[in-house]
Amino acid sequence: MTSPPDTAPRPRPVAGLAGFALGAAALLLVLVQFWAGPFSPQQSAGVSLGELAAEVRDSALREMRGAPHPVPEPVPWDIDRALSVIAALLAGLAVVSALFGLIRHEAKRPAVAGMALGASAILFQVFSVMVLALAGAIVVAALVHAVGQDLFG
């Protein structure tokens, strides 16, 4: 009978578990932000759409007159934007930490779970932004069409 070859002991899954914890935190933060947000004060939809229609009208009139466009104002940071950045950072750290755990030949299950949680947090955030941007584009197109009919008959 032969004895099994000596194998080096596996390192403790520190990086894999860290990736799992970071990925879980990122996914929870994205879900809370999606379902409970926005947390910063928001204007009503009617006010926002009215201001957008007025800006489109003013921009079209400036373009027809050849007047210069105003300098764009920087977007201020609020709690919603900060939470989005923190969630993306946590998700990215989860994926990197899980990859590091796989490179170190740690236990695969925590590392793969951390990578999956981090990637799902990123994908959920990107997918929700894409869907909301598409819905916003449809609303803006309808507003531009309505403003165009008002301006040009």
Z-matrix of the N, CA and C atoms (Angstrom, degrees):
N
C 1 1.430
C 2 1.519 1 109.47
N 3 1.316 2 114.46 1 137.93
C 4 1.457 3 118.44 2 179.58
C 5 1.510 4 109.21 3 -101.29
N 6 1.273 5 114.85 4 147.64
C 7 1.460 6 119.45 5 178.21
C 8 1.523 7 109.04 6 -86.86
N 9 1.328 8 117.25 7 148.98
C 10 1.472 9 119.22 8 179.32
C 11 1.524 10 110.24 9 -63.85
N 12 1.328 11 115.53 10 148.38
C 13 1.466 12 117.96 11 179.80
C 14 1.526 13 110.42 12 -65.28
N 15 1.299 14 113.44 13 148.97
C 16 1.460 15 118.57 14 178.04
C 17 1.523 16 109.17 15 -70.21
N 18 1.304 17 115.98 16 125.41
C 19 1.459 18 120.72 17 176.82
C 20 1.512 19 108.32 18 -113.95
N 21 1.298 20 113.60 19 145.47
C 22 1.462 21 118.68 20 178.39
C 23 1.525 22 108.39 21 -69.98
N 24 1.303 23 117.52 22 140.43
C 25 1.469 24 118.84 23 178.80
C 26 1.527 25 110.24 24 -65.86
N 27 1.314 26 114.61 25 143.02
C 28 1.464 27 119.37 26 178.20
C 29 1.516 28 109.80 27 -69.38
N 30 1.341 29 115.80 28 141.19
C 31 1.468 30 117.27 29 176.00
C 32 1.526 31 110.00 30 -68.68
N 33 1.299 32 115.32 31 156.42
C 34 1.463 33 119.90 32 177.63
C 35 1.528 34 108.62 33 -62.79
N 36 1.319 35 117.61 34 141.86
C 37 1.469 36 120.10 35 -175.18
C 38 1.528 37 113.00 36 -77.81
N 39 1.317 38 116.20 37 59.90
C 40 1.468 39 120.29 38 -177.57
C 41 1.527 40 110.59 39 -69.56
N 42 1.335 41 116.72 40 -50.12
C 43 1.466 42 119.85 41 -177.88
C 44 1.528 43 110.92 42 -67.69
N 45 1.332 44 117.14 43 -38.80
C 46 1.461 45 120.08 44 178.58
C 47 1.518 46 112.13 45 -64.01
N 48 1.331 47 116.04 46 -42.83
C 49 1.466 48 119.18 47 178.09
C 50 1.528 49 111.67 48 -69.29
N 51 1.337 50 116.30 49 -34.67
C 52 1.469 51 118.86 50 175.68
C 53 1.525 52 110.01 51 -64.95
N 54 1.337 53 116.92 52 -41.04
C 55 1.462 54 120.32 53 176.12
C 56 1.514 55 111.96 54 -62.24
N 57 1.338 56 115.80 55 -40.20
C 58 1.462 57 120.04 56 177.48
C 59 1.524 58 111.08 57 -62.25
N 60 1.331 59 116.65 58 -46.34
C 61 1.468 60 120.57 59 -179.20
C 62 1.527 61 111.16 60 -65.21
N 63 1.333 62 117.03 61 -43.08
C 64 1.468 63 120.02 62 179.42
C 65 1.527 64 111.03 63 -66.18
N 66 1.331 65 117.15 64 -41.20
C 67 1.463 66 120.53 65 178.43
C 68 1.513 67 112.24 66 -64.54
N 69 1.344 68 116.49 67 -40.79
C 70 1.467 69 119.84 68 177.87
C 71 1.523 70 110.75 69 -64.57
N 72 1.338 71 116.49 70 -42.09
C 73 1.468 72 119.61 71 178.76
C 74 1.525 73 110.95 72 -64.49
N 75 1.335 74 116.95 73 -40.73
C 76 1.465 75 120.37 74 179.65
C 77 1.521 76 111.18 75 -64.54
N 78 1.324 77 116.69 76 -44.89
C 79 1.462 78 119.75 77 -179.62
C 80 1.526 79 111.25 78 -64.99
N 81 1.320 80 117.43 79 -41.47
C 82 1.464 81 120.13 80 176.92
C 83 1.526 82 111.62 81 -62.79
N 84 1.328 83 116.66 82 -41.26
C 85 1.458 84 120.17 83 179.38
C 86 1.528 85 111.29 84 -64.66
N 87 1.331 86 116.97 85 -41.43
C 88 1.466 87 120.47 86 178.84
C 89 1.527 88 110.37 87 -65.01
N 90 1.331 89 117.05 88 -43.18
C 91 1.464 90 119.78 89 -179.74
C 92 1.524 91 112.07 90 -66.51
N 93 1.329 92 117.12 91 -41.84
C 94 1.469 93 120.05 92 178.07
C 95 1.519 94 110.22 93 -64.10
N 96 1.325 95 116.56 94 -41.92
C 97 1.459 96 119.62 95 179.86
C 98 1.525 97 110.82 96 -65.21
N 99 1.329 98 117.10 97 -37.91
C 100 1.463 99 120.37 98 -179.16
C 101 1.522 100 111.60 99 -70.36
N 102 1.329 101 117.53 100 -44.75
C 103 1.455 102 120.25 101 -174.41
C 104 1.515 103 113.45 102 -84.90
N 105 1.329 104 118.54 103 -36.24
C 106 1.465 105 120.66 104 -175.57
C 107 1.521 106 113.00 105 -99.54
N 108 1.331 107 117.82 106 -16.61
C 109 1.455 108 121.02 107 -175.83
C 110 1.508 109 111.73 108 -81.24
N 111 1.284 110 118.89 109 177.25
C 112 1.460 111 128.27 110 -0.69
C 113 1.530 112 111.50 111 -77.17
N 114 1.320 113 114.19 112 150.08
C 115 1.458 114 120.25 113 -176.28
C 116 1.524 115 112.56 114 -94.63
N 117 1.315 116 117.92 115 -26.41
C 118 1.463 117 120.11 116 177.74
C 119 1.528 118 108.76 117 -82.42
N 120 1.331 119 117.80 118 154.58
C 121 1.467 120 120.09 119 -179.39
C 122 1.531 121 111.19 120 -61.53
N 123 1.320 122 115.91 121 136.80
C 124 1.463 123 122.14 122 -178.03
C 125 1.526 124 109.77 123 -121.63
N 126 1.330 125 115.05 124 148.66
C 127 1.461 126 119.67 125 172.83
C 128 1.522 127 108.18 126 -75.32
N 129 1.322 128 115.58 127 159.88
C 130 1.457 129 118.45 128 176.62
C 131 1.527 130 109.25 129 -70.15
N 132 1.317 131 115.74 130 159.41
C 133 1.460 132 120.50 131 -177.44
C 134 1.529 133 111.07 132 -63.06
N 135 1.313 134 117.16 133 -37.42
C 136 1.463 135 120.24 134 179.94
C 137 1.516 136 112.36 135 -63.96
N 138 1.326 137 116.65 136 -42.30
C 139 1.466 138 120.52 137 178.88
C 140 1.523 139 110.10 138 -65.74
N 141 1.335 140 116.76 139 -44.14
C 142 1.462 141 120.34 140 -179.29
C 143 1.521 142 111.33 141 -63.53
N 144 1.332 143 116.84 142 -44.42
C 145 1.463 144 119.75 143 -179.72
C 146 1.524 145 111.29 144 -68.63
N 147 1.336 146 117.24 145 -36.15
C 148 1.462 147 119.90 146 176.65
C 149 1.516 148 111.82 147 -64.55
N 150 1.344 149 116.91 148 -42.10
C 151 1.463 150 120.24 149 177.37
C 152 1.523 151 110.95 150 -65.31
N 153 1.331 152 117.01 151 -38.13
C 154 1.459 153 120.48 152 178.04
C 155 1.524 154 110.78 153 -64.30
N 156 1.319 155 117.02 154 -43.36
C 157 1.465 156 120.21 155 178.85
C 158 1.523 157 110.73 156 -63.71
N 159 1.335 158 117.49 157 -40.03
C 160 1.466 159 120.63 158 178.36
C 161 1.528 160 110.78 159 -65.84
N 162 1.332 161 117.72 160 -39.19
C 163 1.464 162 120.41 161 178.12
C 164 1.521 163 111.45 162 -66.16
N 165 1.331 164 117.36 163 -39.10
C 166 1.469 165 120.64 164 177.89
C 167 1.522 166 109.61 165 -63.99
N 168 1.330 167 116.66 166 -44.05
C 169 1.462 168 120.44 167 179.34
C 170 1.526 169 111.05 168 -62.50
N 171 1.353 170 116.73 169 -46.90
C 172 1.461 171 120.45 170 -179.65
C 173 1.523 172 111.48 171 -63.68
N 174 1.323 173 117.10 172 -38.33
C 175 1.462 174 120.59 173 179.01
C 176 1.523 175 110.91 174 -66.12
N 177 1.329 176 116.83 175 -40.67
C 178 1.465 177 119.91 176 178.51
C 179 1.527 178 110.70 177 -65.49
N 180 1.329 179 117.33 178 -40.81
C 181 1.464 180 120.14 179 178.67
C 182 1.531 181 111.25 180 -66.24
N 183 1.348 182 117.45 181 -40.01
C 184 1.471 183 120.40 182 177.09
C 185 1.519 184 110.65 183 -63.42
N 186 1.315 185 116.36 184 -39.00
C 187 1.465 186 120.36 185 -179.52
C 188 1.528 187 110.53 186 -66.26
N 189 1.335 188 117.57 187 -40.17
C 190 1.466 189 120.48 188 179.76
C 191 1.523 190 111.18 189 -68.39
N 192 1.333 191 117.43 190 -34.91
C 193 1.468 192 121.23 191 -179.96
C 194 1.520 193 112.61 192 -83.14
N 195 1.333 194 117.29 193 -14.90
C 196 1.458 195 120.67 194 -177.92
C 197 1.514 196 113.32 195 80.50
N 198 1.318 197 117.65 196 17.30
C 199 1.467 198 121.79 197 179.79
C 200 1.530 199 109.55 198 -77.06
N 201 1.329 200 116.92 199 151.97
C 202 1.472 201 118.93 200 179.28
C 203 1.531 202 111.28 201 -71.92
N 204 1.314 203 114.86 202 151.56
C 205 1.463 204 120.30 203 178.01
C 206 1.525 205 109.65 204 -81.41
N 207 1.322 206 118.17 205 147.82
C 208 1.470 207 119.94 206 178.45
C 209 1.534 208 110.75 207 -68.54
N 210 1.320 209 114.87 208 156.59
C 211 1.462 210 120.67 209 178.78
C 212 1.528 211 108.71 210 -70.43
N 213 1.344 212 118.11 211 130.91
C 214 1.471 213 118.69 212 -179.52
C 215 1.523 214 111.72 213 -67.48
N 216 1.324 215 114.74 214 143.06
C 217 1.461 216 120.79 215 179.68
C 218 1.530 217 109.00 216 -89.39
N 219 1.344 218 117.29 217 141.69
C 220 1.469 219 118.48 218 177.44
C 221 1.528 220 111.05 219 -67.81
N 222 1.321 221 115.27 220 145.10
C 223 1.459 222 120.46 221 179.97
C 224 1.525 223 108.68 222 -78.89
N 225 1.332 224 118.24 223 123.85
C 226 1.473 225 119.39 224 -179.11
C 227 1.534 226 110.73 225 -73.57
N 228 1.329 227 114.88 226 153.29
C 229 1.461 228 120.65 227 176.97
C 230 1.524 229 109.12 228 -78.81
N 231 1.318 230 116.62 229 136.02
C 232 1.452 231 121.63 230 172.92
C 233 1.528 232 108.50 231 -130.85
N 234 1.304 233 117.09 232 -179.27
C 235 1.460 234 121.01 233 -174.61
C 236 1.525 235 111.44 234 -66.57
N 237 1.323 236 118.33 235 -33.54
C 238 1.459 237 120.73 236 -179.62
C 239 1.525 238 111.44 237 -67.32
N 240 1.314 239 115.99 238 -43.95
C 241 1.465 240 120.00 239 178.82
C 242 1.529 241 110.61 240 -65.80
N 243 1.327 242 117.27 241 -39.84
C 244 1.468 243 120.77 242 178.60
C 245 1.529 244 110.71 243 -65.14
N 246 1.326 245 117.95 244 -40.47
C 247 1.463 246 120.44 245 178.38
C 248 1.524 247 111.60 246 -65.14
N 249 1.321 248 117.58 247 -36.61
C 250 1.464 249 120.50 248 177.11
C 251 1.519 250 111.19 249 -63.37
N 252 1.320 251 116.17 250 -43.60
C 253 1.463 252 120.13 251 179.85
C 254 1.525 253 110.34 252 -66.94
N 255 1.328 254 117.58 253 -41.71
C 256 1.467 255 120.84 254 179.81
C 257 1.527 256 110.42 255 -64.33
N 258 1.325 257 117.50 256 -41.36
C 259 1.465 258 120.40 257 179.27
C 260 1.526 259 111.01 258 -64.46
N 261 1.327 260 117.18 259 -42.76
C 262 1.465 261 119.85 260 178.23
C 263 1.523 262 110.99 261 -65.22
N 264 1.321 263 117.04 262 -38.62
C 265 1.463 264 120.93 263 178.24
C 266 1.529 265 110.87 264 -65.05
N 267 1.324 266 117.65 265 -44.72
C 268 1.466 267 120.71 266 177.74
C 269 1.527 268 111.33 267 -62.03
N 270 1.325 269 116.73 268 -41.33
C 271 1.462 270 120.14 269 -179.97
C 272 1.527 271 111.03 270 -66.09
N 273 1.324 272 116.84 271 -42.13
C 274 1.461 273 119.78 272 177.19
C 275 1.514 274 112.04 273 -63.75
N 276 1.327 275 116.84 274 -41.87
C 277 1.466 276 120.24 275 176.86
C 278 1.525 277 111.25 276 -64.31
N 279 1.323 278 117.63 277 -34.25
C 280 1.463 279 120.79 278 178.03
C 281 1.522 280 110.80 279 -64.41
N 282 1.318 281 116.78 280 -44.83
C 283 1.465 282 120.18 281 179.97
C 284 1.522 283 110.49 282 -64.88
N 285 1.329 284 117.41 283 -44.85
C 286 1.464 285 120.88 284 -179.67
C 287 1.526 286 110.64 285 -64.58
N 288 1.313 287 117.37 286 -42.86
C 289 1.460 288 120.71 287 179.57
C 290 1.527 289 111.04 288 -64.98
N 291 1.321 290 117.13 289 -40.27
C 292 1.460 291 120.20 290 178.00
C 293 1.525 292 111.01 291 -65.70
N 294 1.326 293 117.35 292 -40.62
C 295 1.465 294 120.04 293 175.74
C 296 1.523 295 111.07 294 -61.99
N 297 1.310 296 116.63 295 -40.70
C 298 1.460 297 120.81 296 177.88
C 299 1.529 298 110.32 297 -62.10
N 300 1.322 299 116.99 298 -39.38
C 301 1.457 300 120.61 299 176.93
C 302 1.518 301 112.09 300 -64.42
N 303 1.333 302 117.17 301 -38.46
C 304 1.461 303 119.81 302 177.04
C 305 1.524 304 111.34 303 -68.32
N 306 1.317 305 116.90 304 -37.53
C 307 1.465 306 120.37 305 178.47
C 308 1.522 307 110.40 306 -65.03
N 309 1.323 308 117.18 307 -36.53
C 310 1.471 309 121.27 308 179.49
C 311 1.525 310 112.25 309 -77.97
N 312 1.318 311 118.26 310 0.85
C 313 1.465 312 124.35 311 -178.92
C 314 1.523 313 111.66 312 61.05
N 315 1.341 314 115.12 313 40.23
C 316 1.457 315 119.79 314 173.75
C 317 1.524 316 108.17 315 -75.86
N 318 1.307 317 116.50 316 178.91
C 319 1.463 318 120.61 317 175.78
C 320 1.530 319 108.87 318 -58.43
N 321 1.325 320 115.45 319 135.00
C 322 1.468 321 119.50 320 -172.28
C 323 1.521 322 113.33 321 -74.90
N 324 1.307 323 117.12 322 -33.35
C 325 1.463 324 119.46 323 -172.75
C 326 1.530 325 113.29 324 -60.43
N 327 1.341 326 120.92 325 -49.12
C 328 1.473 327 118.81 326 178.57
C 329 1.525 328 112.61 327 -66.20
N 330 1.338 329 116.63 328 -35.91
C 331 1.463 330 119.09 329 -178.99
C 332 1.523 331 111.16 330 -68.13
N 333 1.325 332 116.75 331 -44.24
C 334 1.468 333 119.85 332 179.41
C 335 1.529 334 110.31 333 -66.66
N 336 1.321 335 117.18 334 -38.55
C 337 1.466 336 119.91 335 177.67
C 338 1.523 337 110.86 336 -64.82
N 339 1.333 338 117.32 337 -40.76
C 340 1.463 339 120.26 338 177.08
C 341 1.513 340 112.07 339 -63.65
N 342 1.346 341 115.81 340 -40.55
C 343 1.457 342 119.48 341 178.16
C 344 1.526 343 110.70 342 -65.44
N 345 1.323 344 116.94 343 -40.90
C 346 1.461 345 120.56 344 179.78
C 347 1.526 346 111.34 345 -65.95
N 348 1.321 347 117.22 346 -42.14
C 349 1.466 348 119.72 347 179.35
C 350 1.526 349 111.34 348 -66.11
N 351 1.330 350 117.23 349 -43.05
C 352 1.463 351 120.29 350 178.58
C 353 1.521 352 111.97 351 -63.53
N 354 1.343 353 115.80 352 -44.74
C 355 1.467 354 119.35 353 179.46
C 356 1.524 355 111.16 354 -66.03
N 357 1.334 356 117.53 355 -38.08
C 358 1.465 357 118.83 356 179.52
C 359 1.524 358 111.40 357 -68.46
N 360 1.326 359 117.98 358 -32.89
C 361 1.468 360 119.89 359 176.02
C 362 1.524 361 110.32 360 -65.16
N 363 1.332 362 116.52 361 -43.07
C 364 1.467 363 120.38 362 178.54
C 365 1.521 364 110.17 363 -64.26
N 366 1.330 365 117.06 364 -47.04
C 367 1.463 366 120.57 365 -178.21
C 368 1.526 367 111.95 366 -64.58
N 369 1.321 368 117.88 367 -39.46
C 370 1.463 369 120.08 368 178.52
C 371 1.519 370 110.56 369 -63.01
N 372 1.336 371 116.09 370 -42.75
C 373 1.460 372 119.91 371 -179.37
C 374 1.533 373 110.37 372 -64.90
N 375 1.330 374 117.27 373 -45.44
C 376 1.465 375 120.87 374 -179.08
C 377 1.527 376 110.37 375 -66.17
N 378 1.332 377 117.11 376 -44.16
C 379 1.458 378 120.53 377 -178.49
C 380 1.522 379 111.61 378 -63.78
N 381 1.326 380 117.29 379 -42.55
C 382 1.463 381 119.17 380 -179.65
C 383 1.525 382 111.01 381 -66.77
N 384 1.330 383 117.95 382 -37.65
C 385 1.466 384 120.45 383 177.18
C 386 1.527 385 110.09 384 -65.59
N 387 1.341 386 117.08 385 -40.38
C 388 1.465 387 119.76 386 179.82
C 389 1.522 388 111.84 387 -64.51
N 390 1.318 389 116.94 388 -42.88
C 391 1.466 390 120.08 389 -179.76
C 392 1.527 391 110.46 390 -65.53
N 393 1.332 392 116.81 391 -43.88
C 394 1.464 393 119.66 392 179.25
C 395 1.528 394 111.52 393 -67.47
N 396 1.335 395 117.65 394 -34.82
C 397 1.463 396 120.13 395 177.17
C 398 1.527 397 110.77 396 -67.04
N 399 1.320 398 117.17 397 -39.02
C 400 1.461 399 120.32 398 177.61
C 401 1.527 400 110.94 399 -64.54
N 402 1.322 401 116.69 400 -43.48
C 403 1.464 402 119.89 401 177.47
C 404 1.526 403 110.63 402 -63.89
N 405 1.330 404 117.02 403 -40.65
C 406 1.463 405 120.51 404 177.09
C 407 1.516 406 112.21 405 -64.08
N 408 1.333 407 117.08 406 -38.47
C 409 1.464 408 120.21 407 178.85
C 410 1.524 409 111.16 408 -64.96
N 411 1.312 410 116.79 409 -36.64
C 412 1.465 411 119.86 410 177.59
C 413 1.526 412 110.28 411 -65.61
N 414 1.322 413 116.99 412 -42.51
C 415 1.469 414 120.75 413 178.86
C 416 1.527 415 110.36 414 -65.13
N 417 1.333 416 117.35 415 -42.78
C 418 1.465 417 120.74 416 179.69
C 419 1.522 418 110.36 417 -64.79
N 420 1.324 419 117.76 418 -40.25
C 421 1.463 420 120.22 419 178.14
C 422 1.526 421 110.89 420 -62.13
N 423 1.320 422 117.19 421 -39.86
C 424 1.464 423 120.11 422 177.32
C 425 1.523 424 110.95 423 -65.56
N 426 1.342 425 117.07 424 -39.28
C 427 1.465 426 120.09 425 177.92
C 428 1.523 427 111.93 426 -66.24
N 429 1.329 428 116.85 427 -43.00
C 430 1.465 429 120.06 428 179.16
C 431 1.518 430 110.09 429 -62.72
N 432 1.311 431 116.50 430 -39.51
C 433 1.463 432 119.86 431 177.73
C 434 1.530 433 110.61 432 -63.27
N 435 1.327 434 116.79 433 -43.43
C 436 1.466 435 120.31 434 -179.64
C 437 1.524 436 111.19 435 -67.41
N 438 1.340 437 117.55 436 -41.10
C 439 1.464 438 120.55 437 179.16
C 440 1.522 439 109.87 438 -67.65
N 441 1.329 440 116.97 439 -37.81
C 442 1.464 441 120.09 440 177.90
C 443 1.514 442 112.02 441 -62.60
N 444 1.313 443 116.95 442 -37.80
C 445 1.460 444 119.60 443 177.16
C 446 1.519 445 111.18 444 -67.83
N 447 1.344 446 117.34 445 -35.15
C 448 1.462 447 120.41 446 178.55
C 449 1.525 448 111.19 447 -69.96
N 450 1.345 449 116.96 448 -39.39
C 451 1.463 450 120.22 449 -177.36
C 452 1.521 451 112.63 450 -75.71
N 453 1.325 452 116.28 451 -44.11
C 454 1.463 453 119.54 452 -169.98
C 455 1.521 454 113.24 453 -111.70
N 456 1.307 455 116.67 454 9.87
C 457 1.450 456 121.08 455 173.52
C 458 1.450 457 112.94 456 77.27
